């Protein structure tokens, strides 16, 4: 990595782009898949649900496997799974086969935390902030690009290319990862994987996310009840296990604890808004899917514009300051959108500011977690942080959807945006609880976590 750091970082960014595009390309095409596969809207929704469940359940397990067997090795396995899963979905002619492909693709949920952990392991400290920002920006821009380009791809090519293009990108990303990243060291021979803890985690987390996706319908009550019963069992198993899947002492570190709480609330506002704002654009301006995609483009632009500011802020004050500033910026954008959404220009400006704030915040959370934990815990700790974002996003989408269903009309959009702003207010309170960093004198960009 030191000899070819830029090229290797490009490989990590390409891997991140493959996952973010694969995640977002399918969303605008759900109606197309519903017609092609002759299924119901709820059946087509499984193309998203299966991907989300697979990513959330597998990410912590893959993070722990990466800490034990080497992060480069697991990243290559994940990229292989993404490519194969995309090919399965591309050739599928029936819904179950396409959903199975999406389950395999969901293993790519580990890409983002693994890339952050690899940066921590192999890049010099002064270069890490820039790398964290680049990977986070690619994640956001790739998601926006997938949403925008889905329509043109369907018009010019076919729905199969919504999977074939990410399959090719995943395969290409394997080349620099395999050639330029050092193999990394395995853990000691006595290190074991807590498969019992992994099974418990997968079960209660899967029930939680499935229940959230069905809430408040009766079908969501029993999964949520099962999750509530199994979560304490998993927690006790991790406390008693000699080599737990997730070291609870690491999660209890002040920086990790506060950052994960902020990430949960940040995910609530971020993912929920990505559902609610497009619906608001459609309802208020009778926009087509292509226009909606273009209206969401300022999210990616905001991410790009904030990169130089993030680098300077992180170098001087540390990622804690970037997290707080990003959350505050995104929260203000939601308040502004709740008040001013009468014209497309007002909405696009609000989306631009929102994208800048969320890009600033999410590029900081991963950096805070991986820099705060021991090197042998970076993979699983970053994975848990990613899961917190997913759970928060699922809650945000469920709450936003429920409000819009119960009281349709313009006032309901205002209510949801204010709820998201309140969630980000809570995230800001968590962010200020992150211990202040210690700036190392004479070493620009070197920031270490200090006491609160």
Phi, psi and omega per residue, in radians:
X1 nan -0.635 -3.125
X2 -1.206 -0.616 -3.116
X3 -1.309 -0.575 -3.108
X4 -2.363 0.887 -3.028
X5 -1.048 -0.757 -3.095
X6 -1.126 -0.788 -3.134
X7 -1.152 -0.707 3.124
X8 -1.149 -0.698 3.080
X9 -1.095 -0.645 3.049
X10 -1.055 -0.659 3.075
X11 -1.111 -0.719 3.098
X12 -1.138 -0.690 3.095
X13 -1.135 -0.659 3.117
X14 -1.151 -0.693 3.084
X15 -1.097 -0.742 3.107
X16 -1.109 -0.711 3.121
X17 -1.096 -0.701 -3.137
X18 -1.042 -0.771 -3.125
X19 -1.210 -0.775 -3.074
X20 -1.158 -0.654 3.097
X21 -1.185 -0.740 3.135
X22 -1.089 -0.603 -3.137
X23 -1.208 -0.650 -2.970
X24 -1.763 -0.402 -3.077
X25 -1.053 -0.584 -3.026
X26 -1.310 -0.488 -2.983
X27 -0.989 -0.890 -3.113
X28 -1.217 -0.210 -3.037
X29 -1.800 0.181 -3.098
X30 -1.035 -0.686 3.103
X31 -1.101 -0.666 3.108
X32 -1.119 -0.803 3.128
X33 -1.138 -0.583 3.108
X34 -1.063 -0.764 3.124
X35 -1.235 -0.758 -3.082
X36 -1.146 -0.657 -3.087
X37 -1.645 0.012 3.113
X38 0.930 0.958 -3.119
X39 -2.181 -3.136 -3.137
X40 -1.606 2.914 3.058
X41 -1.004 -0.679 3.111
X42 -1.181 -0.583 3.078
X43 -1.153 -0.765 3.113
X44 -1.123 -0.576 3.139
X45 -1.086 -0.386 3.111
X46 -1.151 -0.323 3.054
X47 -1.141 -0.490 3.042
X48 -1.559 -0.782 -3.071
X49 -1.086 -0.777 -3.121
X50 -1.096 -0.713 3.118
X51 -1.107 -0.796 -3.122
X52 -1.113 -0.809 3.141
X53 -1.099 -0.788 -3.138
X54 -1.069 -0.792 -3.122
X55 -1.102 -0.767 -3.069
X56 -1.211 -0.705 -3.097
X57 -1.269 -0.704 -3.026
X58 -1.431 -0.437 -3.009
X59 -1.052 -0.848 3.115
X60 -1.097 -0.663 -3.141
X61 -1.147 -0.783 3.123
X62 -1.153 -0.597 3.078
X63 -1.089 -0.733 3.105
X64 -1.197 -0.717 3.074
X65 -1.039 -0.650 3.124
X66 -1.147 -0.691 3.114
X67 -1.142 -0.524 -3.091
X68 -1.546 -0.791 -2.993
X69 -1.826 -0.040 3.125
X70 1.919 2.238 -3.048
X71 -1.233 -0.662 3.124
X72 -1.095 -0.742 -3.118
X73 -1.092 -0.781 -3.125
X74 -1.238 -0.630 3.098
X75 -1.077 -0.731 3.092
X76 -1.107 -0.694 3.102
X77 -1.125 -0.697 3.139
X78 -1.149 -0.766 3.111
X79 -1.092 -0.661 3.071
X80 -1.083 -0.776 3.125
X81 -1.094 -0.728 3.119
X82 -1.042 -0.785 -3.112
X83 -1.140 -0.781 -3.138
X84 -1.166 -0.737 3.120
X85 -1.082 -0.694 3.106
X86 -1.135 -0.663 3.104
X87 -1.144 -0.696 3.109
X88 -1.046 -0.806 3.141
X89 -1.170 -0.590 -3.112
X90 -1.146 -0.631 -3.094
X91 -1.649 -0.022 -3.067
X92 -1.219 2.450 3.062
X93 -2.064 0.047 3.118
X94 -2.358 2.623 -3.084
X95 -1.034 -0.793 -3.122
X96 -1.019 -0.662 -3.136
X97 -1.200 -0.727 3.131
X98 -1.150 -0.683 3.088
X99 -1.129 -0.705 3.095
X100 -1.041 -0.716 3.074
X101 -1.089 -0.662 3.120
X102 -1.173 -0.587 3.072
X103 -1.089 -0.767 3.117
X104 -1.145 -0.700 3.107
X105 -1.078 -0.545 -3.112
X106 -1.066 -0.347 3.055
X107 -1.040 -0.352 3.112
X108 -1.173 -0.156 3.080
X109 -1.005 -0.371 3.135
X110 -1.412 -0.145 -3.067
X111 -1.052 -0.865 -3.061
X112 -1.057 -0.930 3.104
X113 -1.125 -0.594 3.114
X114 -1.150 -0.680 3.110
X115 -1.116 -0.720 3.090
X116 -1.106 -0.744 -3.138
X117 -1.143 -0.654 3.116
X118 -1.174 -0.649 3.056
X119 -1.060 -0.785 3.117
X120 -1.051 -0.675 -3.056
X121 -1.326 -0.569 -2.897
X122 -2.109 -0.272 -3.133
X123 -1.685 2.505 3.023
X124 -1.027 2.613 -3.041
X125 -0.945 -0.796 -3.105
X126 -1.103 -0.399 -3.098
X127 -1.559 -0.202 -3.028
X128 -1.155 -0.775 -3.123
X129 -0.959 -0.769 3.128
X130 -1.091 -0.701 3.136
X131 -1.157 -0.727 3.112
X132 -1.055 -0.742 3.141
X133 -1.130 -0.748 -3.121
X134 -1.078 -0.805 -3.119
X135 -1.137 -0.748 3.126
X136 -1.116 -0.700 3.135
X137 -1.144 -0.736 3.108
X138 -1.073 -0.674 3.125
X139 -1.056 -0.810 -3.105
X140 -1.259 -0.793 -3.120
X141 -1.150 -0.686 3.116
X142 -1.089 -0.702 3.094
X143 -1.107 -0.756 3.119
X144 -1.149 -0.715 -3.142
X145 -1.099 -0.678 3.113
X146 -1.089 -0.741 -3.139
X147 -1.142 -0.695 -3.072
X148 -1.298 -0.679 -3.028
X149 -1.502 -0.151 -3.115
X150 -1.042 -0.764 -3.141
X151 -1.047 -0.939 3.098
X152 -1.018 -0.655 3.125
X153 -1.105 -0.749 3.113
X154 -1.131 -0.590 -3.114
X155 -1.295 -0.736 -3.034
X156 -1.545 -0.692 -3.060
X157 -1.944 -2.020 3.107
X158 -2.736 3.021 -3.115
X159 -1.121 -0.436 3.129
X160 -1.068 -0.550 -3.098
X161 -1.265 -0.246 3.028
X162 -1.153 -0.371 3.065
X163 -1.824 -0.591 -3.091
X164 -1.165 -0.677 -3.130
X165 -1.105 -0.859 3.067
X166 -1.099 -0.546 3.107
X167 -1.081 -0.733 3.127
X168 -1.181 -0.746 3.139
X169 -1.091 -0.706 3.114
X170 -1.088 -0.754 3.134
X171 -1.135 -0.710 3.124
X172 -1.146 -0.617 -3.135
X173 -1.130 -0.453 -3.131
X174 -1.157 -0.459 -3.048
X175 -1.160 -0.989 3.117
X176 -1.154 -0.574 3.112
X177 -1.101 -0.760 -3.118
X178 -1.257 -0.637 -3.016
X179 -1.557 -0.538 -2.967
X180 -1.873 -0.404 3.125
X181 -1.509 2.368 3.065
X182 -1.146 2.640 -3.070
X183 -1.017 -0.559 -3.077
X184 1.444 2.838 -3.085
X185 -1.740 2.468 2.998
X186 -1.315 2.785 3.044
X187 -1.244 3.024 -3.109
X188 -1.062 2.754 -3.035
X189 -1.102 -0.420 -3.116
X190 -1.497 -0.052 -3.131
X191 -1.263 2.330 -3.131
X192 -2.158 2.795 3.045
X193 -1.712 2.267 3.128
X194 -1.413 1.471 -3.062
X195 -1.225 -0.534 3.063
X196 -1.113 -0.801 3.088
X197 -1.114 -0.634 3.116
X198 -1.131 -0.718 3.139
X199 -1.150 -0.731 3.108
X200 -1.107 -0.769 -3.140
X201 -1.081 -0.806 -3.133
X202 -1.058 -0.667 -3.083
X203 -1.223 -0.917 -3.057
X204 -1.262 -0.573 3.108
X205 -1.214 -0.696 3.088
X206 -1.098 -0.740 3.091
X207 -1.100 -0.703 3.139
X208 -1.060 -0.889 -3.086
X209 -1.202 -0.654 3.104
X210 -1.144 -0.733 3.114
X211 -1.120 -0.706 3.113
X212 -1.089 -0.710 -3.122
X213 -1.152 -0.427 -3.137
X214 -1.725 -0.195 -3.093
X215 -1.223 2.499 0.122
X216 -1.673 0.343 3.118
X217 -1.180 2.762 3.131
X218 -1.002 -0.483 -3.139
X219 -1.153 -0.233 3.130
X220 -1.654 -0.187 -3.048
X221 -1.240 -0.850 -3.071
X222 -1.151 -0.753 3.053
X223 -1.040 -0.705 3.122
X224 -1.148 -0.651 3.091
X225 -1.123 -0.766 3.105
X226 -1.084 -0.693 3.110
X227 -1.118 -0.721 3.141
X228 -1.124 -0.544 3.132
X229 -1.387 -0.646 -3.060
X230 -1.456 -0.481 -3.107
X231 -1.022 -0.795 3.099
X232 -1.126 -0.569 3.091
X233 -1.099 -0.777 3.102
X234 -1.093 -0.735 -3.123
X235 -1.036 -0.782 3.125
X236 -1.135 -0.670 3.139
X237 -1.107 -0.622 3.134
X238 -1.266 -0.548 3.104
X239 -1.236 -0.549 -3.061
X240 -1.637 -0.386 -3.069
X241 -1.172 2.359 3.103
X242 -1.124 -0.567 3.086
X243 -2.333 1.403 -3.028
X244 -1.194 2.757 3.049
X245 -1.094 -0.781 3.110
X246 -2.140 2.105 3.123
X247 -1.318 1.891 -3.075
X248 -1.138 -0.433 3.082
X249 -1.151 -0.608 3.094
X250 -1.185 -0.738 3.117
X251 -1.119 -0.431 -3.109
X252 -1.477 -0.109 3.080
X253 -1.011 2.420 -3.048
X254 -0.930 -0.762 -3.125
X255 -1.145 -0.781 -3.108
X256 -1.170 -0.767 -3.114
X257 -1.071 -0.854 -3.114
X258 -1.192 -0.680 -3.128
X259 -1.174 -0.730 3.120
X260 -1.119 -0.685 3.099
X261 -1.122 -0.745 3.099
X262 -1.112 -0.668 3.139
X263 -1.135 -0.688 3.111
X264 -1.033 -0.834 -3.121
X265 -1.274 -0.592 3.082
X266 -1.144 -0.722 3.078
X267 -1.096 -0.638 3.091
X268 -0.964 -0.843 -3.113
X269 -1.332 -0.655 -3.043
X270 -1.201 -0.989 -3.055
X271 -1.234 -0.636 3.093
X272 -1.060 -0.706 -3.118
X273 -1.159 -0.573 3.126
X274 -1.166 -0.358 3.043
X275 -1.554 -0.756 -2.987
X276 -1.324 -0.767 -3.076
X277 -1.104 -0.768 3.050
X278 -1.045 -0.675 3.098
X279 -1.112 -0.675 3.120
X280 -1.131 -0.691 3.125
X281 -1.115 -0.739 3.134
X282 -1.122 -0.818 -3.075
X283 -1.188 -0.702 -3.016
X284 -1.452 -0.625 -3.028
X285 -2.040 0.106 -3.140
X286 0.893 0.802 -3.050
X287 -1.440 2.593 3.051
X288 -1.392 2.890 3.101
X289 -0.981 -0.645 3.123
X290 -1.148 -0.728 3.120
X291 -1.148 -0.675 3.097
X292 -1.074 -0.754 3.106
X293 -1.061 -0.745 3.112
X294 -1.164 -0.615 3.121
X295 -1.154 -0.508 3.125
X296 -1.477 -0.113 3.139
X297 -1.006 -0.629 3.111
X298 -0.995 -0.340 3.046
X299 -1.023 -0.836 3.128
X300 -1.188 -0.665 3.131
X301 -1.101 -0.732 3.100
X302 -1.059 -0.687 3.071
X303 -1.051 -0.762 -3.120
X304 -1.179 -0.724 -3.095
X305 -1.164 -0.473 -3.045
X306 -1.472 -0.218 -3.061
X307 -0.973 -0.887 -3.131
X308 -1.074 -0.667 3.124
X309 -1.136 -0.718 -3.139
X310 -1.062 -0.772 -3.108
X311 -1.063 -0.792 -3.122
X312 -1.178 -0.739 -3.115
X313 -1.129 -0.753 -3.128
X314 -1.173 -0.682 -3.140
X315 -1.124 -0.588 -3.075
X316 -1.590 -0.684 -2.999
X317 -2.078 -0.220 -3.109
X318 1.627 2.887 -3.104
X319 -1.147 -0.368 3.097
X320 -1.029 -0.773 3.132
X321 -1.146 -0.679 3.116
X322 -1.131 -0.684 3.117
X323 -1.090 -0.853 -3.124
X324 -1.113 -0.754 -3.131
X325 -1.143 -0.700 3.134
X326 -1.141 -0.758 3.121
X327 -1.095 -0.786 3.141
X328 -1.073 -0.731 3.137
X329 -1.107 -0.808 3.137
X330 -1.128 -0.705 3.121
X331 -1.081 -0.723 3.104
X332 -1.146 -0.603 3.124
X333 -1.136 -0.652 3.100
X334 -1.162 -0.721 3.085
X335 -1.067 -0.740 3.135
X336 -1.120 -0.728 3.135
X337 -1.162 -0.577 3.106
X338 -1.131 -0.494 -3.117
X339 -1.642 -0.804 -3.052
X340 -2.002 1.752 3.071
X341 -2.550 0.503 -3.071
X342 -1.418 -0.379 -3.122
X343 -2.245 2.714 3.084
X344 -1.024 -0.608 -3.140
X345 -1.102 -0.722 3.118
X346 -1.102 -0.746 -3.129
X347 -1.143 -0.773 -3.133
X348 -1.123 -0.656 3.095
X349 -1.138 -0.734 3.087
X350 -1.085 -0.697 3.119
X351 -1.148 -0.663 3.107
X352 -1.044 -0.858 -3.140
X353 -1.142 -0.681 3.104
X354 -1.063 -0.780 3.126
X355 -1.081 -0.689 3.108
X356 -1.116 -0.777 -3.113
X357 -1.153 -0.775 -3.106
X358 -1.216 -0.662 3.075
X359 -1.080 -0.727 3.122
X360 -1.119 -0.734 -3.084
X361 -1.256 -0.816 -3.039
X362 -1.281 -0.422 3.041
X363 -1.262 -0.312 -3.133
X364 -1.560 -0.598 -3.017
X365 -1.128 -0.766 3.129
X366 -1.122 -0.707 3.127
X367 -1.112 -0.727 3.138
X368 -1.072 -0.751 -3.083
X369 -1.214 -0.887 -3.043
X370 -1.212 -0.466 3.106
X371 -1.396 -0.305 -3.055
X372 -1.618 -0.270 -3.019
X373 -1.889 2.816 3.047
X374 -1.064 2.665 -3.065
X375 -1.041 -0.540 -3.131
X376 -1.345 -0.015 3.137
X377 -2.079 0.106 -3.040
X378 -1.155 -0.704 -3.086
X379 -1.102 -0.912 -3.094
X380 -1.244 -0.598 3.139
X381 -1.179 -0.750 3.075
X382 -1.140 -0.602 3.118
X383 -1.157 -0.744 3.107
X384 -1.073 -0.705 3.094
X385 -1.071 -0.681 3.094
X386 -1.117 -0.696 3.110
X387 -1.129 -0.665 3.093
X388 -1.036 -0.691 3.106
X389 -1.134 -0.715 -3.131
X390 -1.160 -0.781 3.125
X391 -1.091 -0.766 3.091
X392 -1.059 -0.736 3.116
X393 -1.110 -0.700 3.107
X394 -1.099 -0.726 3.098
X395 -1.117 -0.752 -3.140
X396 -1.090 -0.734 3.129
X397 -1.175 -0.703 -3.128
X398 -1.153 -0.785 -3.135
X399 -1.151 -0.793 3.132
X400 -1.070 -0.767 3.125
X401 -1.110 -0.652 3.132
X402 -1.152 -0.748 3.138
X403 -1.098 -0.755 -3.133
X404 -1.166 -0.545 3.132
X405 -1.304 -0.728 -3.073
X406 -1.248 -0.645 -3.091
X407 -2.417 1.316 -3.121
X408 -1.098 2.605 -3.121
X409 2.335 2.965 -3.081
X410 -1.072 -0.612 -3.111
X411 -1.116 -0.494 3.141
X412 -1.184 -0.619 3.085
X413 -1.130 -0.698 3.099
X414 -1.087 -0.737 3.133
X415 -1.068 -0.788 -3.119
X416 -1.135 -0.760 3.136
X417 -1.087 -0.655 3.088
X418 -1.187 -0.618 3.069
X419 -1.099 -0.740 3.119
X420 -1.151 -0.670 3.085
X421 -1.103 -0.680 3.101
X422 -1.142 -0.692 3.096
X423 -1.077 -0.693 3.117
X424 -1.244 -0.492 3.005
X425 -1.093 -0.729 3.054
X426 -1.130 -0.669 3.101
X427 -1.099 -0.634 3.120
X428 -1.142 -0.688 3.084
X429 -1.086 -0.666 3.076
X430 -1.178 -0.681 -3.101
X431 -1.108 -0.667 -3.121
X432 -1.284 -0.190 3.048
X433 -1.472 -0.190 3.051
X434 -1.117 2.292 3.140
X435 -0.967 2.508 3.129
X436 -1.172 2.525 -3.134
X437 -1.388 2.842 3.001
X438 -1.885 2.022 3.114
X439 -1.435 2.130 -3.105
X440 -1.361 2.038 -3.097
X441 -1.089 2.386 3.080
X442 1.391 0.016 3.138
X443 -2.239 1.539 -3.106
X444 -0.994 2.346 3.094
X445 1.486 -0.124 -3.123
X446 -1.605 1.969 -3.089
X447 -2.246 2.216 3.112
X448 -2.108 2.594 -3.122
X449 -1.224 2.304 3.102
X450 -1.997 -2.885 3.140
X451 -1.382 2.761 3.137
X452 -1.233 nan nan
